[in-house]
């Protein structure tokens, strides 16, 4: 568990460190007992006993004894952790990481999906983790990436997710189980795969962001025709760069003068039955997300309109986007609304996340400093902002006009409507 998150949990009296440690130890004992197929009994000499496998003995087993049942269970934990395959330790790491809040349940669900797709049923997943070598790792990763049909190739991003799963499992084995295994970061650093093995993902600016003209159309349409909770929510996201999960979880108390503080986020995860559920997590995406968002005059105007709706409807909920009929508006409500607006305006449909990318791209286009953009986007580093949130927001005809205006010489031409000669 990170020191930062631990401090947050303790400072807010959400859970005590001792409770987390006890819960984790109980989980390890439960995992060990699930692998143990012999009975445990309280012997007449006062000690607790059980059998464990021992191929050197005639009967293939031997007795171990401890003065208390707890000590015997802890001994079994130590015995079974030394002979676990990659798959077993992976699942133990996921349980540990979720219980200690190192990862959220939604992230664990994505890891499980990747494990089922790429690891489950392979010889690698059944291999004793301590015996896995850098060569074993290289063979597994190369075969996972290379042995795929052309229409089933994976992207570099997907490959990164696979490596993250491996890193998490090995790091847990080394740090928490104290197993001797390869240095996973060094091993992965030595494994290089050529770009030709991966699916090429071409991102067009027009698919990733709304153009400046489209932004004006959307803003004008909402302000004149859709001053509702959903419409104004879309507009607030456009003028603040809010994540849609943050937007759906906003409370009126999150606003302070010209600043907005993100305290929570709506998330999706699977319950024990495998059903997807939606809930509010009382902690933002990461530490950088807790930085205040500066609100422009336009953003403040939108907030005032939302407060008017609260006042006229007599809304009592703390949530900013709360409908008396439907309750707190979920993130899907806003995504459906922006798509409906796109259809109404006759422009390509895009999601709420594209509004966040648009906000960042507009700031870059306006010449706003990198530091300010990073703070508004609440990214931990500016590289993330540049890589995934900087696109050209000009329409093709606008970009062509800019290039033509920049031409250093104007050539005399015949009629501009004269077509190019055929090749």
N, C-alpha and C positions, 0 to 999 in steps of 0.2 A: 504494500500500500504506500502511496506517495506521502511524504511528510506534510505536503500542503493540504491534501485531502483529509489526512488524519487530523490535522489541526482544525480544519473546518468542522469535521464530525464531532470532535471533542468540545470545541468552543461553543457549538450550537446544541450541545447536550443531546445529539441524535443517537449516539452509541458510545459506550465506554470502551477503551482499549482492551480491558480485561475480558469484556463480553466477546469481542472479536476474536481474541486469542483462544478463549474457551471453545467458541463455535468452530474455529478452524481445527483444533485438536480433536474435537468430537467427530468432525468430518473425516479426519485421517484414520481414526480408530474404526469408524464405520466402513471405510473403504478396505481396510485390512481384514476386518471380520467377514466382509463379503467374499474375500478370496480364500478364507480359511474354512476347510471342509471337515475339520475335526471338532469334536465337542470340547467344551471347557468345563471343568468340574472343580469343586472345592474338596480337596482330599482330606483324609482323616488326620494327617499331620499338620493341618491348618493352612497349608499352602494351596495356591490355585495352580492347576496343571492343564496341559493339553499336549497333543502330539503335533509335530511338524514333519514334513517330508525330509528324509535323509537316505539317499540311494546307497550310502556306504553300509547301512545296517541291513541285517538279514531280512527284516520285515519292511524295509524301506521307510521307516519312520523312527522318531525318537521322542522322548518326553522332555518338555521344558517346564520348569516350575518357578513361581514367584510368590513373594509373601502376600501380595494383594492382587485382586483381579485387575485393578487399574495398571499395575506394573506389568502384569502379564500381557494386557492389551497393548501397552506401549512397546513391549518387546516384539510383539507380532507386527506392529507398524514398522519397526526397524528391519525385521526379517523380510517382509514383503516388498518394501520399497527398493530393495537391492536386486530384485528380479522381476522388474516390470517392463513391459514392452512400450513402444512409443505411444500406441493408442491409449493404453491405460493411463499413462502419465499425462497425456494430453487432456483427457476428460477430468483428471484430478486437478490439473492446472486451471481449467475453465471453472470448475466449482470453487476453487480457492480464489481466483481472480474476481469472480462475481461476489462472493461472500465478503471479500475485503474491499470491494468497490474499486479495484484496480481497473476494471472494465465494467461497462453497463451491460444489462441483460441483452439489449439490442445488438451490441457488438458481439457478445457471446453467441447469439443466434446466427450471425453472419459467419463467424468462425466455424460453427457446427455445419453450416451449409457447405462451406469450402472443404471441411474435413470429409463430409460424405461424398463430395464430388471428386476429390483428388487423392484422398488417402485411404478411405475405407476399403477393405478387402485386398490391399496391396501387401506384398511381403515386407515392405518398408515399415508399415504401421505395426506389424506383428514382431518386428525385430527388437530384441532387448536394447533399450535406449543406450546403455553404457557401452554396448558393443558396436554402435553405429560409428563408422569412420567418415572422414571427409570424402573418401571415394564412394561410399554408399550413398551419401547425400548428393554428390554430383550426379551419379547414375540415376537416382530417383528424380531429381529436378529436370535433368535433360530429357529423360523419357517422358515425364509428365508434359513438358512443353513441346517436344519434337514429334512425339508419336500421336499426332492429332490430324484429323482431316482438315482441309483448307478452310471449310466453313465452320470449323469448331476450334480454330486457333484462339488462344487466350491473349489478352493484352498485357502490357508491361505492368499496368496497375494491378491486374489480377495476380500476376506473378509476385508482385510486392506483398499482396495479401497472404499468399501461400508462405512466403518467407517470414512474415510477421507471426504466423501461426507456429512455424518451426522455432523461431526465436523465443517465443513465449514459453513453449514446452520445455526447451532445453534450459532456458534461464531458470525456470521453476525447479527443474530437476537438480541443477547445480546449486542454487541458492537456498532453496527451501528443503529439498530432500537430501542435500549434501552428497549427491552422487558424482562420481568421477566420470566426466564425459568430455567430448571434444569442445574446444572453444568455438561456440557457434558463430559468433560475429566474424572471427578470423576465417573460419571455414567458408562462410557464405561470400566473404570478400574475395576469395580466390576462385569462386565459380563465376565464369563469364559466359553468357549466352548471346549469340549474334541476333541483331534486330530482325533478320529475315524469318526467324522462328515465331515471331509474335504478330498478332493481328494489328494491322495499322488502323488507328482511329483518327480520322480526319475531322477536325472540329471547324465548321464554318462559323464565322462571326455572326451571320444572320440566324443561325440555329442556337447560338449560345447566349445572345443578348438581344434586347430590343433596340432598334435604332433611335436616334434623337427624335426623328419625325414620329415614330410609333409611340415613344414616351409622351410626346405632346398630345397625341390623339387619345391615348389612354387616360391621361390626367384630365383633359378637357371633358371627356365622356363621363368619367366618374363624378367630377365636380358639378356637371350640369344635369346628370341623369341618375346617378347611383350613390347618393349620400346616405348609404346604409352601413350597418356594421361591417358587412363583408366588403362592400365597395371601398369604404374608407380604410379598411384594413389593408387592402391591396395597395392603396395610395400611400399609406404610412410605411409599408415595406419598401416601396419605391423610393421614398425620400429619406430613408434611414439605413437601408441595407440589412434590415433584420432578417434572420433566419425565420422561416415560416413556423417552425416549432416554438421559437421564442415569441413570435407575434401572438400565437394562439394561447400562450401562457401568461401574457402580460396582465398585471394588476394595476389599478389606479395609483397605488402607493409606490410604484416603481419610478414615477416621474418626480423630479425635483428641480424646480426652476427650468433651466434650459438643458437639463441632462436627463438621460434615461439609463437606469441601472437594470441589467438583466439578472434576475434572481433564480430563474427556473426555466424549464424547457419541456415541451410535450414530446414524448418518445413513444415508439412502438416496440413491443417485445412479445415473445410467445410465453403463454402460461404453461403449466405442467401438462396440459392436454394437447399442447402444440397449437393452440388457437392464438391468433394475433390480437393483442389488447392494446388500447391506447391509454396512457396515463401521464400525469405530471410528475416530473422528477425535480425535487427541490434543490437543484444544483445545476448550473449552466453547463454547456458543452465542455469547457475547460477553463483554466484560470484566466487566460487572456479574455475570455468572453465576459468576465466580470467587470472589465474596464467600462467606464461610462460612455454612452453615445451622446455626442453633442447634437442638439436639436436646432435646425434652422428655423427661420420664421415660417416657412411653408409647413414644416413638420409640426410646429406648434399650432398652426392654424387647423391642421387636421385633428390634432388632439383636442382642441377646443370644440370642434364639431362633434367628436365622439362623446365628450362630456355633456353636450347639449342633449344627445340621444339618451344618455343615462338619466339626465334630469327629467326629461319629458316622459320617459317610460317608467320612472320611479324604480329603476333598477337598484337592487340592494346588494348584489354580489360584488365581491372585490375584483373579480375578473373584468377587464376592460371590454372584452368581446363576449358578452353574455346575453343570450336571447331567452326571454321568459318561456318560450315554447320549446326550444331545442337545448337549452342549457348553455354551457360554455361552448363556443364555436371551436370545432376541431380544425387542425391544419388543412384537412381535405376540403373544408368549406371554402377556404381562400383559394386553394388551387383550382377548384371547380369554377370559382368566380372569375379568375383571371382568364381562364380558358374560354369561358362564356363571353367575356368582353372581347377577346380576340376574334371570336367568330362573328360577333355583332359588328365589329369594325372592319372585318374582311382581311385580317392580317393573320400570318401563321400562328397557330397555337403554341404557346410555351408555358412552362411551369412557373410557380412562384420563385423557385431557386434562380431562374433566369433573371428575375427582377433584382436579386442580390448581386448577381454578376454585372447587370446593367448599371446599378448604382456605383459600383467600384470603377467600372470602365468610364462612366461619365466624369467621375472625379479625376481620373488620369487624363482624360481628354481636356478637362478644364485647367490642367496644369497644377492641381493641388499637390502639395509635397507628399512624398512617399510615407513619411512618418505619420502625417495626419490620416492618410488613407488607411494605413495599417491599424491605427488606433480606432478609426470608425468601423473598420471591418472586424476588428478584434481578433486578428491573426497573431500567432506567436512569432512569426517571422515574415518579413516582407517578400521573401521568395515565394511563399504560398500565394500571396496576393497577385504577384506578377504572373505566376504559372497558370493559375486557374481562374483568375478574376480580372484579367486585363484583355479586353477585346476592342475591336474597332466598332464604334457605334454609328458610323456614318453609312447611309445607304450607298449602293454601288454607284448610282448616278452622282451623288454628292462627292464621293471619293474621286470619281473621274474628273469632275469639275475642278477639284483641288489640284489634281495632277496637271490638268490642262493649264490652269492659271500659273503653275510653277514652271511651265516650259520656258526655257531661256531664249527661244527664238520661235517665231510663228512662220511656218512655211506657207507659201502661196499654193493654193490647191484649186482644182477644178470644182465643179459642183459637188458639194458635200454629200449629196444624195447618190452620186455615182458609185456603184458597187465596186468592190475589189475584183480585179480580174480573177477568173477561175485558175486554180493551180494546174 
